[in-house]
Amino acid sequence: MGLDKLKPAEGSKGRKHFRVGRGQGSGNGKTAGRGHKGAQSRSGFKFKRGFEGGQMPLHRRVPKRGFTNIFRTEYDVVNLDQLESLFDKGATVTVEMLREHGIVSSRTALVKVLGRGEVTKALTVQAHKFSGKAAEKLAAAGGKAEAIAS
């Protein structure tokens, strides 16, 4: 089989391009199927994104509300009950250990410890931030809350 014998599969090429503007006898002469006047009859015309035929586009109909602070600092949250169940007495809990256990996602750099649950073990926890209650509960159990630099 030679390269001259290759051809596309039957029906894959679709319909042949119709040559418009080739006289009245073709049925698509003069205005070439574009109608009379208006933006769509002109060459070089493009619809804007979201154009709805003159109707007010959705992105302009829907009300805009609120504010998104682009400088917001996001933390991955860890609670004391999670630490209690995963770590043994006297353990030093680091951010890397939390990532290994799958509590903290690896994509987020900062970790905050919150005070949900009770702590009975003396744990030394190293995180970027602590809530007031979490630090109190860790200290009451004989542990430490060590804040690390962001």
C-alpha positions in Angstrom: 0.0 0.0 0.0 1.4 3.4 -1.0 0.9 6.9 0.4 -1.1 7.7 -2.8 -3.7 5.2 -1.8 -4.4 6.7 1.7 -7.7 8.6 2.1 -9.9 9.6 5.1 -12.5 7.3 6.4 -15.9 7.4 4.7 -18.0 10.3 6.2 -15.2 11.7 8.3 -14.7 14.8 6.2 -18.2 16.2 6.7 -19.9 18.4 4.1 -18.1 20.3 1.4 -17.7 24.0 2.1 -20.5 25.9 0.3 -19.1 28.8 -1.8 -21.4 31.8 -1.1 -21.7 35.0 -3.1 -21.5 33.3 -6.5 -24.6 34.8 -8.2 -28.3 34.7 -7.8 -28.6 31.3 -9.4 -26.8 29.7 -6.6 -29.5 30.7 -4.1 -26.7 32.3 -2.0 -25.7 35.3 -4.0 -25.7 39.1 -3.3 -25.8 39.1 0.5 -24.4 35.6 0.7 -26.9 34.4 3.3 -26.0 37.2 5.8 -29.2 39.2 5.4 -29.3 42.9 5.0 -27.3 45.4 7.2 -26.5 45.0 10.8 -23.3 43.8 12.5 -23.5 40.2 11.4 -23.6 41.2 7.8 -20.2 43.0 8.0 -16.9 41.4 7.4 -14.6 41.2 10.5 -17.6 41.0 12.9 -17.2 39.0 16.0 -19.6 38.4 18.9 -18.3 39.5 22.3 -17.9 36.7 24.9 -21.2 36.1 26.6 -23.2 38.0 23.9 -26.9 37.1 24.0 -28.3 38.8 21.0 -28.7 42.1 22.6 -30.3 40.8 25.8 -28.4 41.8 28.9 -25.7 39.1 29.3 -25.8 36.9 32.3 -22.5 38.2 33.8 -24.1 41.7 33.9 -27.5 40.6 35.1 -26.2 38.7 38.2 -25.6 41.1 41.1 -22.0 41.5 42.3 -21.7 41.4 46.1 -19.0 41.1 48.8 -15.3 41.5 48.8 -12.4 39.0 48.5 -9.3 40.0 50.3 -6.4 38.9 48.1 -3.9 39.3 50.9 -5.8 36.8 53.2 -3.6 34.3 55.0 -5.1 30.8 54.9 -4.3 28.1 57.4 -4.9 24.4 57.4 -6.8 23.6 60.7 -5.9 20.8 63.1 -7.9 20.2 66.3 -6.7 18.8 69.6 -8.8 15.7 69.4 -7.0 14.7 66.2 -3.6 15.1 67.9 -4.8 13.2 70.9 -5.8 10.2 68.8 -2.7 10.1 66.6 0.3 10.8 68.8 1.7 9.2 71.9 2.5 10.8 75.3 5.6 13.0 75.1 5.7 13.2 71.3 6.8 16.4 69.5 4.3 17.1 66.8 5.7 19.0 63.7 4.0 20.2 60.6 5.9 17.5 58.6 4.4 14.8 60.8 0.9 16.2 60.3 1.5 16.1 56.5 2.7 12.4 56.7 -0.5 11.5 58.6 -2.6 13.3 56.0 -4.2 15.8 58.4 -2.6 18.7 56.7 -2.5 19.0 52.9 1.0 19.4 51.5 0.0 22.3 49.3 -0.8 24.7 52.2 2.2 26.0 54.1 0.6 27.3 57.3 -1.0 25.3 60.1 -3.3 26.5 62.9 -4.2 24.4 66.0 -7.7 24.8 67.4 -9.1 23.8 70.7 -11.8 21.2 69.8 -11.6 18.1 72.0 -9.6 17.3 75.1 -5.9 16.5 75.5 -4.7 14.1 78.2 -1.2 13.5 76.9 1.7 15.9 77.3 2.4 16.9 73.7 4.8 19.4 72.3 3.1 20.9 69.2 4.9 23.0 66.7 2.6 25.0 64.4 2.4 28.4 62.8 -0.6 29.6 65.0 -2.6 28.5 68.0 -6.0 29.5 69.3 -6.1 30.7 72.9 -8.0 27.6 74.1 -5.7 25.2 72.3 -2.6 26.7 73.9 -4.4 26.6 77.4 -5.4 22.9 77.0 -2.0 21.8 75.8 -0.3 23.6 78.8 -2.9 22.1 81.3 -2.0 18.6 80.0 1.7 19.3 80.6 2.5 19.9 77.0 3.8 23.0 75.0 2.5 25.1 72.2 5.5 26.3 70.1 4.7 28.9 67.4 7.1 28.6 64.4 7.8 31.5 62.1 5.6 31.7 58.9 
